[in-house]
Amino acid sequence: MDAILVVNAGSSSLKFQIFGITETGPVRSIRGQMDGIGTRPRLVAKAADGAVLLDRHYAPEVVHDLPMAIAETRTWLQSLGGFALKAIGHRVVHGGPDYAKPTLIDHEILDRLSSYQELAPLHQPNNLAPIRLAMEINPDVPQVACFDTAFHRGHAQHTDCYALPWAFYEAGVRRYGFHGLSYEYIAERMVEVAPAVARGRIIVAHLGSGASMCALLEGRSLETTMGFTALDGLPMGTRPGQMDPGVVLYLIDHKGMSSAEVTDLLYRSSGLKGLSGLSSDMRDLLSSDEPHAVLAIDHFIHRCALSAGMLAAALGGLDAFVFTAGVGENSALIRARIAERLQWLGAELDPEANEAGATLISTPASRVALYVVPTDEELMIARHTLALINAL
């Protein structure tokens, strides 16, 4: 069967999926992940029906970095029969000012994307590493970059600009927004889940280790909480979210921190991890009674509520609120606490539906419909990749 490989590479994990190409579009055949890279490497792969195809553990020195993880994963993928690889689709977090749609990658474009690494240091270098390797090993297989920033392109300039001299905007210093592949999928999925509100005023909360919110109007991004980099907006696992830029100046001028030290602080040591002093994982915080763990959760809920109010103002009202991603899909308590803060907008939670993880978790009387909709960024990448190679 002709197939598309979708790759989503992070700092400590390598996610991959194989989609068979059918007349109706891409159909998922295999999903897998190499996680614990450098600590407790484990390669797991499952068939579409959930059957385990592989569950292999490695010594840390065997898979101690992303290139080794790619090599091990590639070896296993090559052992599979029945698939003819037609293209590889990649999640690339930052497309900068130049790339607003899925793009066929060549060496020139790869170099251009590399120039945005400082804008997404947790993601961009790892997103690009598998592309480089695949270009060396399989140069004849088309590779497609699908950008997390693309869905937010088309915002009005007054939305995307900062109050800086205009030359900075022209140089690319502007609000890009992220998690676009997730929001694009939710926008399409809502047509099936809730056609009555799918084209209305919707806030989607992508709550995971990385977290943001997006205001959708007529299925398109109107406003979002992230900006020039993936540091802005909501507090995240290790990133602080919205913060007075004067804090950075203070850290440099009065605390003597270097640019590299501030970068490490903001990307790797802040957010839930920094505030709690315990963990970046919401599950760990929810199971702890440590005061700073409680504080971190309270701060997260507070900032989510503030951002919801901001986005509702941008939309001029609210018809629906959608929870998605790891925390949003799996934590009934976090959903309940955020929903409580949305009561002023007319949201009324159905506690039983929420605990059961139902798709619709608001009461019939609620003026704002509350939904839980699992996201599927990999499927979006597969669809974009197939459409692009079919157009070649």
C-alpha positions as CSV (number, residue, x, y, z in Angstrom):
1,M,0.0,0.0,0.0
2,D,1.2,3.5,-0.8
3,A,1.8,5.4,2.5
4,I,2.7,8.6,4.2
5,L,5.0,8.7,7.2
6,V,4.3,11.5,9.7
7,V,7.0,12.6,12.0
8,N,6.7,14.8,15.1
9,A,10.1,15.1,16.9
10,G,10.6,16.7,20.3
11,S,13.5,17.1,22.7
12,S,12.9,13.7,24.5
13,S,10.5,11.9,22.2
14,L,10.0,11.0,18.6
15,K,6.4,10.4,17.5
16,F,5.6,8.8,14.2
17,Q,2.5,7.5,12.3
18,I,2.0,5.7,9.1
19,F,-1.1,6.5,7.0
20,G,-2.2,4.4,4.1
21,I,-3.3,6.4,1.1
22,T,-6.8,5.6,0.0
23,E,-9.4,7.1,-2.3
24,T,-11.0,8.9,0.6
25,G,-7.7,10.2,2.0
26,P,-5.1,9.1,4.5
27,V,-6.1,6.3,6.9
28,R,-4.0,5.6,10.0
29,S,-2.3,2.2,10.0
30,I,0.4,2.5,12.7
31,R,1.2,4.9,15.4
32,G,4.3,4.8,17.5
33,Q,6.7,6.7,19.8
34,M,10.3,6.6,21.0
35,D,10.3,8.3,24.3
36,G,12.6,8.6,27.3
37,I,15.5,9.5,25.0
38,G,18.7,9.6,27.0
39,T,17.1,8.4,30.2
40,R,14.8,5.4,29.7
41,P,14.4,4.9,25.9
42,R,11.4,2.9,24.9
43,L,10.0,2.3,21.4
44,V,6.3,1.4,21.2
45,A,4.2,0.9,18.1
46,K,0.6,0.0,17.8
47,A,-1.7,-0.9,14.9
48,A,-4.8,1.2,14.2
49,D,-6.9,-1.2,16.3
50,G,-4.6,-0.7,19.3
51,A,-2.8,-4.0,19.0
52,V,0.8,-3.7,20.2
53,L,3.3,-4.3,17.4
54,L,6.4,-3.5,19.3
55,D,7.4,-2.6,22.8
56,R,11.2,-2.4,23.1
57,H,13.4,-0.9,25.9
58,Y,16.9,0.3,25.3
59,A,19.8,1.2,27.6
60,P,20.3,5.0,27.8
61,E,23.7,4.8,26.1
62,V,22.1,3.0,23.1
63,V,19.6,5.8,22.4
64,H,21.1,8.9,24.1
65,D,20.0,11.5,21.6
66,L,17.5,12.3,18.9
67,P,19.6,11.1,15.9
68,M,20.1,7.7,17.6
69,A,16.3,7.6,18.2
70,I,15.7,8.3,14.6
71,A,18.1,5.6,13.5
72,E,16.5,3.0,15.7
73,T,13.0,3.9,14.7
74,R,14.0,3.9,11.0
75,T,15.5,0.4,11.3
76,W,12.2,-0.9,12.7
77,L,10.1,0.9,10.1
78,Q,12.3,-0.6,7.3
79,S,11.5,-4.0,8.6
80,L,7.8,-3.5,7.9
81,G,6.4,-5.0,4.8
82,G,3.4,-3.9,2.7
83,F,4.1,-0.1,2.6
84,A,5.5,2.0,-0.2
85,L,6.6,5.3,1.2
86,K,5.4,8.2,-1.0
87,A,6.2,11.1,1.2
88,I,7.1,12.2,4.7
89,G,5.2,14.9,6.5
90,H,6.8,16.8,9.4
91,R,5.4,19.1,12.1
92,V,7.6,22.2,12.1
93,V,6.7,24.7,14.9
94,H,7.8,28.0,13.4
95,G,7.3,29.0,9.8
96,G,8.4,32.6,10.4
97,P,7.1,35.3,8.0
98,D,7.8,33.4,4.9
99,Y,5.8,30.1,5.2
100,A,2.1,30.2,5.6
101,K,1.1,26.9,4.1
102,P,2.5,23.3,3.9
103,T,5.7,23.4,1.9
104,L,7.8,20.9,0.0
105,I,11.3,21.0,1.6
106,D,14.6,21.5,-0.2
107,H,18.0,22.4,1.2
108,E,17.4,26.1,0.7
109,I,14.1,26.0,2.6
110,L,15.7,23.9,5.4
111,D,18.4,26.5,5.9
112,R,15.7,29.2,6.1
113,L,13.8,27.3,8.7
114,S,16.9,26.8,10.7
115,S,17.2,30.5,11.1
116,Y,14.1,30.4,13.3
117,Q,15.6,28.0,15.8
118,E,16.2,30.7,18.4
119,L,12.4,31.5,18.3
120,A,11.5,28.0,19.2
121,P,14.5,26.3,20.8
122,L,12.6,23.5,22.4
123,H,11.0,22.5,19.1
124,Q,12.6,23.8,15.9
125,P,16.0,22.0,16.1
126,N,14.3,18.7,16.8
127,N,11.7,19.2,14.1
128,L,14.4,19.8,11.5
129,A,16.8,16.9,12.6
130,P,14.7,14.1,11.0
131,I,14.3,16.1,7.8
132,R,18.0,16.5,7.4
133,L,18.6,12.8,8.0
134,A,15.8,11.8,5.6
135,M,17.2,14.1,2.9
136,E,20.5,12.2,3.2
137,I,19.1,8.7,3.3
138,N,16.1,9.0,1.0
139,P,16.6,12.1,-1.1
140,D,14.0,11.0,-3.7
141,V,11.2,10.8,-1.1
142,P,9.3,14.2,-0.9
143,Q,9.3,15.8,2.5
144,V,6.6,18.3,3.5
145,A,6.8,20.8,6.4
146,C,3.5,21.6,8.1
147,F,3.8,24.7,10.3
148,D,2.1,25.3,13.6
149,T,2.1,29.0,12.8
150,A,0.3,28.7,9.4
151,F,-3.3,28.5,10.7
152,H,-2.9,31.9,12.4
153,R,-1.7,33.7,9.3
154,G,-4.2,36.1,7.9
155,H,-4.9,37.9,11.1
156,A,-5.4,41.7,10.8
157,Q,-2.2,43.6,11.1
158,H,-3.4,45.4,14.2
159,T,-3.8,42.0,15.8
160,D,-0.4,40.6,14.9
161,C,1.8,43.7,15.4
162,Y,3.6,44.8,18.6
163,A,3.7,48.5,19.6
164,L,7.2,48.8,18.3
165,P,8.6,50.9,15.4
166,W,7.1,49.5,12.2
167,A,10.5,48.4,10.8
168,F,10.5,45.6,13.4
169,Y,7.2,44.2,12.0
170,E,8.6,44.3,8.5
171,A,11.6,42.4,9.8
172,G,9.4,39.6,11.1
173,V,8.9,40.7,14.7
174,R,5.2,40.0,15.1
175,R,2.7,37.7,16.8
176,Y,2.6,34.3,15.0
177,G,0.7,32.0,17.3
178,F,1.3,28.3,17.6
179,H,-0.5,24.9,18.0
180,G,-2.1,25.8,14.6
181,L,-2.3,22.2,13.4
182,S,-4.3,21.3,16.5
183,Y,-6.6,24.3,16.1
184,E,-7.1,23.5,12.4
185,Y,-8.1,20.0,13.2
186,I,-10.6,21.1,15.9
187,A,-12.1,23.7,13.6
188,E,-12.8,20.9,11.0
189,R,-13.9,18.4,13.6
190,M,-16.5,20.8,15.1
191,V,-18.4,20.7,11.9
192,E,-19.1,17.0,12.7
193,V,-19.4,17.3,16.5
194,A,-21.5,20.5,16.7
195,P,-22.6,21.8,13.3
196,A,-24.9,24.4,14.9
197,V,-22.0,26.3,16.5
198,A,-19.1,25.2,14.3
199,R,-19.1,28.5,12.3
200,G,-19.8,30.6,15.4
201,R,-17.7,32.1,18.2
202,I,-15.5,29.4,19.7
203,I,-12.6,29.4,22.1
204,V,-10.4,26.3,21.8
205,A,-8.1,25.6,24.8
206,H,-5.1,23.4,23.8
207,L,-4.0,22.5,27.3
208,G,-0.9,20.2,27.6
209,S,2.7,20.6,28.4
210,G,2.6,23.4,25.9
211,A,-0.6,25.4,26.3
212,S,-2.5,28.1,24.4
213,M,-5.9,29.2,23.5
214,C,-7.4,30.3,20.1
215,A,-10.5,32.3,19.2
216,L,-12.2,30.8,16.1
217,L,-14.7,32.6,14.1
218,E,-16.3,30.9,11.0
219,G,-13.7,28.2,11.5
220,R,-10.7,30.5,11.2
221,S,-8.2,31.8,13.7
222,L,-9.2,35.3,14.9
223,E,-6.8,35.7,17.9
224,T,-4.6,33.5,20.0
225,T,-2.6,33.7,23.2
226,M,0.9,32.9,21.9
227,G,3.0,35.5,20.0
228,F,6.5,35.8,18.5
229,T,7.7,32.8,20.3
230,A,6.1,29.9,22.2
231,L,6.8,31.6,25.5
232,D,3.7,33.9,25.6
233,G,0.2,33.4,26.8
234,L,-0.7,30.7,29.3
235,P,1.7,29.2,31.8
236,M,3.0,25.8,30.6
237,G,4.9,22.8,31.8
238,T,8.3,24.6,31.8
239,R,7.5,28.0,30.2
240,P,6.1,31.0,32.1
241,G,3.5,32.4,29.7
242,Q,2.6,36.1,29.6
243,M,5.2,38.1,31.5
244,D,6.3,41.7,31.8
245,P,9.4,42.0,29.4
246,G,10.9,44.2,32.1
247,V,11.5,41.0,34.1
248,V,14.0,39.9,31.4
249,L,15.8,43.2,31.6
250,Y,15.9,43.0,35.4
251,L,17.4,39.5,35.3
252,I,20.1,40.6,32.9
253,D,20.9,44.0,34.4
254,H,20.5,43.3,38.1
255,K,20.9,39.6,38.5
256,G,23.8,39.3,36.0
257,M,22.2,36.6,34.0
258,S,23.4,36.0,30.5
259,S,21.1,35.7,27.5
260,A,21.7,31.9,27.5
261,E,20.9,31.6,31.2
262,V,17.7,33.6,30.7
263,T,16.7,31.5,27.7
264,D,17.2,28.3,29.8
265,L,15.2,29.7,32.6
266,L,12.3,30.7,30.5
267,Y,12.1,27.6,28.3
268,R,13.1,24.9,30.7
269,S,12.8,25.9,34.3
270,S,9.7,28.1,34.6
271,G,6.0,27.5,34.3
272,L,4.4,24.8,36.4
273,K,7.8,23.3,37.1
274,G,9.3,26.5,38.3
275,L,6.4,27.7,40.3
276,S,5.7,24.4,42.0
277,G,9.3,23.4,42.5
278,L,8.0,19.9,42.0
279,S,7.1,18.9,38.4
280,S,6.1,20.2,35.0
281,D,3.4,17.4,34.8
282,M,-0.1,18.5,35.8
283,R,-0.8,14.9,37.0
284,D,1.9,15.2,39.6
285,L,0.7,18.5,40.8
286,L,-2.9,17.3,41.0
287,S,-1.8,14.4,43.2
288,S,0.2,16.6,45.5
289,D,-0.8,18.6,48.5
290,E,2.4,20.6,48.6
291,P,1.5,24.4,48.9
292,H,3.5,25.4,45.8
293,A,1.9,22.6,43.7
294,V,-1.5,24.0,44.7
295,L,-0.2,27.5,43.9
296,A,0.9,26.4,40.4
297,I,-2.5,25.0,39.6
298,D,-4.3,28.0,40.9
299,H,-2.1,30.3,38.8
300,F,-2.8,28.1,35.7
301,I,-6.5,28.3,36.2
302,H,-6.4,32.0,36.8
303,R,-4.4,32.7,33.6
304,C,-6.7,30.4,31.6
305,A,-9.7,32.4,32.9
306,L,-8.2,35.7,32.0
307,S,-7.2,34.6,28.5
308,A,-10.8,33.2,28.0
309,G,-12.1,36.7,28.8
310,M,-9.7,38.3,26.4
311,L,-10.6,36.0,23.6
312,A,-14.3,36.3,24.3
313,A,-13.9,40.1,23.9
314,A,-12.1,39.6,20.6
315,L,-15.0,37.4,19.4
316,G,-17.7,39.8,20.7
317,G,-19.3,37.0,22.7
318,L,-19.0,33.2,23.0
319,D,-21.0,30.3,21.7
320,A,-18.7,27.4,22.6
321,F,-15.6,26.5,24.5
322,V,-13.6,23.4,23.6
323,F,-11.0,21.6,25.7
324,T,-8.3,19.6,23.9
325,A,-4.8,18.2,24.2
326,G,-3.4,16.1,27.1
327,V,-4.7,18.1,30.1
328,G,-7.8,19.4,28.4
329,E,-8.8,15.9,27.2
330,N,-8.0,14.0,30.4
331,S,-8.4,16.1,33.5
332,A,-12.0,16.5,34.6
333,L,-10.9,18.6,37.6
334,I,-9.0,21.2,35.5
335,R,-12.0,21.4,33.1
336,A,-14.4,21.9,36.0
337,R,-12.3,24.6,37.5
338,I,-11.9,26.5,34.2
339,A,-15.7,26.1,33.5
340,E,-16.4,27.6,36.9
341,R,-14.6,30.7,35.9
342,L,-16.6,30.9,32.7
343,Q,-20.0,31.1,34.4
344,W,-20.1,34.9,33.8
345,L,-20.2,34.1,30.1
346,G,-23.1,31.8,30.6
347,A,-21.3,28.5,30.8
348,E,-22.9,25.8,33.0
349,L,-21.0,22.5,33.5
350,D,-22.7,19.1,33.7
351,P,-20.5,17.5,36.4
352,E,-21.5,13.9,35.5
353,A,-20.8,14.4,31.8
354,N,-17.5,16.0,32.7
355,E,-16.4,13.2,34.9
356,A,-17.5,10.7,32.3
357,G,-15.4,12.5,29.6
358,A,-18.3,13.0,27.4
359,T,-18.0,15.1,24.2
360,L,-20.6,17.6,25.4
361,I,-20.1,18.5,29.1
362,S,-22.4,21.5,29.5
363,T,-26.0,21.4,30.6
364,P,-28.9,22.0,28.2
365,A,-29.5,25.3,29.9
366,S,-25.9,26.5,29.3
367,R,-25.7,29.5,27.0
368,V,-22.1,28.5,26.2
369,A,-21.7,24.9,25.0
370,L,-18.7,23.1,26.6
371,Y,-17.0,20.3,24.6
372,V,-14.1,17.9,25.0
373,V,-12.7,17.1,21.5
374,P,-9.4,15.1,21.2
375,T,-7.0,16.7,18.8
376,D,-5.2,14.9,15.9
377,E,-2.3,17.0,14.6
378,E,-0.8,14.0,12.8
379,L,-3.9,13.4,10.7
380,M,-3.8,17.1,9.7
381,I,-0.1,16.7,8.6
382,A,-1.0,13.6,6.6
383,R,-3.9,15.4,4.9
384,H,-1.7,18.4,4.0
385,T,1.1,16.1,2.8
386,L,-1.1,14.1,0.6
387,A,-2.7,17.2,-0.9
388,L,0.6,18.7,-1.7
389,I,2.2,15.6,-3.3
390,N,-1.0,15.0,-5.3
391,A,-0.7,18.6,-6.7
392,L,2.9,18.0,-7.9
